Amino acid sequence: LWYLDLEMNFSFVFFISVFVDAGPRCTGNPKMYNGKMCASTTRYNDYHKGACGCGPASGDSQFGWNHDHFVTAPNQYFFDEHDKHWCGNNCGRCVKLTTTGGYVDGQGGPTGGGQSHVFMVTNLCPNEYPNQHWCNQDRNRNNDYGYKMHFDLENGAGQIGRLGWNNPEVTVEIVNCYGVFVDAGPRCTGNPKMYNGKMCASTTRYADYHKGACGCGDAHGDSQFGWNHDHFVTAPNQYFFDRYNKGWCGESCGKCVKLTTTGGYVDGQGGPTGAGQSHVFMVTNLCPNVYPNQHWCNQDAHRNNDYGYKMHFDLENGAGQIARLGWNNPEVTVEIVGCGGYNTPNSGMYQQCQCAHQGKRSLNNTTFN
């Protein structure tokens, strides 16, 4: 892969926002948001191999992965600053695009902020119909909507539609391509396991119609609230749920964690999941150290689980919400954050739970014990 100096000060800090009204969030020239360069996006459906030649040499068809994976066609100046239309110097480069919560008025729609996915450059968005308003940048000119960069996202298999992305405004970071194609094995190392300076955890997923150990369901029965079934909620290991082994109303009930995929997973227990995908989950249940969880959720103050992780998060998949992300038991980094983000329960929802008023947690605590 080739080096491209975009004169950007990229950061590995991610910000979570919630759904927004119309309009962009990025400001300035070049447009920036939270210290990162911004770009506009659209999506396209293409059966051609594209300007990086990602298809059979004897024809113009795509390789399967170039049709159904996260791949993109950027504007000419990003694709190749010397105006090459074939095998540009950024072919094969990967970018992490993170939604700001904004969009171009009249050209898209509300998309939750803080959603990150990694895309590989496999094609070119040329400055010609119907792209001339989006992809007409050069060294000294932004596109018609004020952005220095534009990414047209391949949606041939509906992969962008399933994300709920409606031409969102995004921030851009140039990253490695673990987020698109990954080898087997974890990325986190050490004891405790760390990745890019953050604590790591293992994950699994479950489908459950019970209200769980934070009482987020009918007070007179065991059924879940609807949001506790179809939103991003999680059941962590006992020591994270409550250090004192409480099995009900643990001290972490109602806390939210941002889980970001590393691109790794436990060999034999999961599968490749793109790196750099961040989502915020609320703790509403407990993963107890009993069958079938005993290998994942058997941590205590001095012991990791059988796969070496201090923390584990079992992710509610009752409505298929985790499967739709393409997450296959990924390894993740963990940050304790506020409860904002796409499909994350809010504090008002949590106030419905039986454990909401038991004083078991500090809302301002953002550190690990």
N, C-alpha and C positions, 0 to 999 in steps of 0.2 A: 504494500500500500504506500501511497505517496503522502508526503507532508504538505499540509496547507496552512499557511500563516494567515489566520483570519483576524489577528490582533484582538482576540477575545480573552477576557479574564474569566475562564470557566471555573466554576465552583462545584463542589459535590454536596452542597446543602440543598435540600429539597423543601419546598413550601407547599402547604396544603391550603386550598381555598374551597369554597362551596359554590353552589350554582349561582349564576350571576344574571343581571339584566343585559340588554343589548350593549354592544360597543367593545372596543379593544381595551386591554389593560396595559399594553406596552406604550411607552412614551419616549420622546426625544428623537434625535437623528444621529446615529442609527437608533432604531427603536430598541428599548431595553426594558427588562422586567426583573426586579430582584437581583440586579447586577449581571444578568445574562442577556445575550443577544436574542432577539425575537425573529420569528418567521411566520409567514402565512402558510396555510395548507389547503389543499383540495384533495379529491380522490378520483381515481380513474380505474377503468376496467380494460385490460389489454391482454391479448393473447400473443403478442409479438415478443421476441427475445430481448429487444431493447438495445440501447446504445452501448451497453457493456458486453453484449454478446452472450447473455446468459440463456442459451438454448442450443439445440443441436446445430452443429456446424453446417449441415447440409440443407438447412431450411430457416424459416423465420419464427418457428414456434418456441414457446417458453419451456424451460425446465419447470417441473411441477412446483418446486419450492419458490421459483420466481413468480409464480401465480398466486400462491396461497400463504406465503410467509410475509413478514413485515419488511417490505422493500419499497424504495422510493425513487422518484425521478425529480431531482432538483433543477432549479433554474440554471441556464447556461454558465453564468459566472461562477457558481458553486461547482458545477459539474466539471468545468475546465476553464480556467481563467484566460487561456489562450485560444478560446473559441473552437476547440476540437469538438466534433459532433459524434465521434466514435472512440471508445476506449479513453474517455477523459481521465485526467489525473486523479480524480476522486472516485473512480469506479472501485467498488469493493470497500470503500470507507463506510464506517457506521456512525450514526448520529443518534443521540438520545433526545427525543422530543417530549417536552412536558407541557401539558395544557395550562394556560394561564387563567382560564375561566372566561376569556374574552373571545371575540370573533369580529370579522369585518361586517359592519351593518349591511343587511340586505344580501349577504353572500354566504351566510351560515346560520347557526343557531346555538343556543346555550349548550355548552359542554362542561362538565365538572372540572374544576381546576385541580392541579396536582397529580394528574394521571401521566405516568412516564412509560414510554415504550421505545425500544431501540430498533432502528431501521437501517438496512444496508442499501447503499446507492447501487442500482443496477440499470438505470435508464436516465434519460435526459428529458426535461420539460422544455421544449424549444420555444423561442419567441415567435410564435405563429398561431393562427386561429386553431383552437379556441383559447389558447394560453396567453395571448399577447398582453393581457392586463396583469397577469400574475407573474409571468416569467420573462419580463423585459428588462431585468436589471443588467447593469454593466458596472465597471469600476466606479463610476461617478454618479450612478442613477439608481434609485430605488424603484420598486414596481409601482403600479398605479395606486396601491393602497399604502405605500410608504415603507415597505419592508425590503431590507437588503437581501433576504433569502426567501425562497419559496420551495416547499416540498409537496409534490404531487404523489399521493400515497396509493399504491396498488391495492385495489379492492376486488380483484377478480373472483375471489372465493368468499366475498362478504366479510373479510376479516376486519376491515375498518368500520363497517356498518355495525358489526357486533359489539365493538367497543363503545358505540354511542357517540362517536366523534362526528360532528357536523361542521366540517371545515374550520376547526378551532385555530385560534392563535396559539403559538407555542414558543417556548424557549428552546435553545439549541445548545447541546454539548457534543463535542466530538469525542467518541469513546471507542473502546475495543469492541469487537463483534461477538463477544460471548452472549450478547443478548439475542443474536439471531441463530447461530449455530454453536452448540456447546458440546464438549466431550463429557464423558461420564465423570462423576466424582465431585466432591465438595470443593469449594473455593476458600472456605474459612480455615484458619490454622491457629495453633496455639492452644493454651489452656488458661482461661476460657477461650473458646474459639472466637476469633475476630476477623473482620474483613473491612478494609478501608477505615480502620479506627473505630468501628462499631461492633457491638456485641452481636453474635449470631444465634440463630435458633433453627431447629428443625420444624417442619410442618407436615400435617396430614389433613384429611378432610373427612367429615362425617355428615350424615343426614339424620335429623332428630326432630321429633314432634313434641318433645318434653320442654317444659319451661326452663329447666336448668337450675344450676346452683346459685344464681343471683335472683331467682324468683321472677323472671321476666315472662309472666304468663298469668292466666286466670288464677286469682287467689283461692278459688274454691275447687280447683282441679289441677291438672298437670299439663294442660295444653299451652303452647307457645303463643305469644303475641305474634301477629303477622310479620312485623319487622324483625322479630327475633328468629324468624325462619328464612327470610329472603334478603336481609341486609348483610353487611360485612360484620359478623360477630364471631367470637372465638372462645374456645375452652382451653386455657393454658394448663400447664402442669401444676401440681399441688403447691410447690414451693413458690411459684410466681403468683398463683391464685391467693394463697394465704400462708405466710411463713409459720403460722402457729397451727397448721393442719386443720383449720376449720373447713368443713365440707359444705357449709351453707353461708351465704353472705360474706364471702372472703374479702379481705382488705383491698383487693384489686377489682372487685365488681365495679363496673361502670367506667374503669379506666380505658383509655384508647392507646393503641400502639400502631405505629407506622411500620409495616413490614415491606422490605424492599428486596426483591430477588437478587441473588448473587450470580446466577447462571449455573450454580451447582446444585447437587442433590446427593442423597445417600445412595451409594451403589446398590442396585437391586431393590430399592424401596421407592423409586420415583422415576422421573424421566426429564429430559431436557426442557427447561423453561427459560425463556428469555430473561437476561439480566436487566436490572435497572427499572423494573416495574414496581411501583409503590402504590399501596392501598392502605387505608386506615381502618382498623378493626376495633370494635368494642368488646371488652370482656363481659360475657353474660353467663358463662358456664365454667365447669371444672372438668379437666381431663384427669380422672383418678388413676392411681397406680394399681389398676386391676385389669384383667383380661378384657379386651385385646390391646390395652394401652401400656402394658407393663414394660415394654422395651423403650417406649417413647417418653413416658410420663413418670419415670421413677426417680427423678432428681430429688435431692435434699440439699441442705446447706453445704455439704461437703462432697456431693457426688453428682456427676453428670449422668445423662441418660446413656443407654447402651451404645449410642452412636456418637457420644462425646460432646453433646450440647447441654449447656446449663439451663436452657429454656426450650420449651416445645409449645406450639400453638396448633390445636386441632380446629380447623376452620369449618364453620357451618356451611354445608352445601345443599341444604334442603330444597332450594329452588333452582339448583344448578348454577348458582352465582359464581362459584369457584371454578367449576369446569369451563364456564364460558370465558374465563380469563385465560384459559390454557395452562393453568397452574397444575403441575403433576408432582405434588409433595416437594416443592422447592425448598432449598436452603435459603434463609433470609437473614438480613440484618434487622435490628430492632431499635426503635426509638419510641419513647413515651411522649405522646403529643396530645394536643387538644382534640376534641371529637368533631372535627370538620372534615369533609371530603365526600366524594361521590359514593353514594350508597352506604355511608356510615350512619348509624343511628345518632341522633342528636340528644342533648341533655334532657329535653322535654320528653322524649321517648323513654329514656332511662328512669325518669321520675315515676313512671307507671309501675316499675318493678318493686317487688316486696322488699328488696334490700336497699332501696334508694335512700332511706332516711335513718340508716343505722350507724352513721358516722364512722365508717370503717376505712375511709381513705381521705387523703388530702388532694384536692383538685390541683394544687400547685406543685405536687411532687412529680418531677420529671426525671428522677434518677433511679437506678437499679439498686435494690437492697442487697 
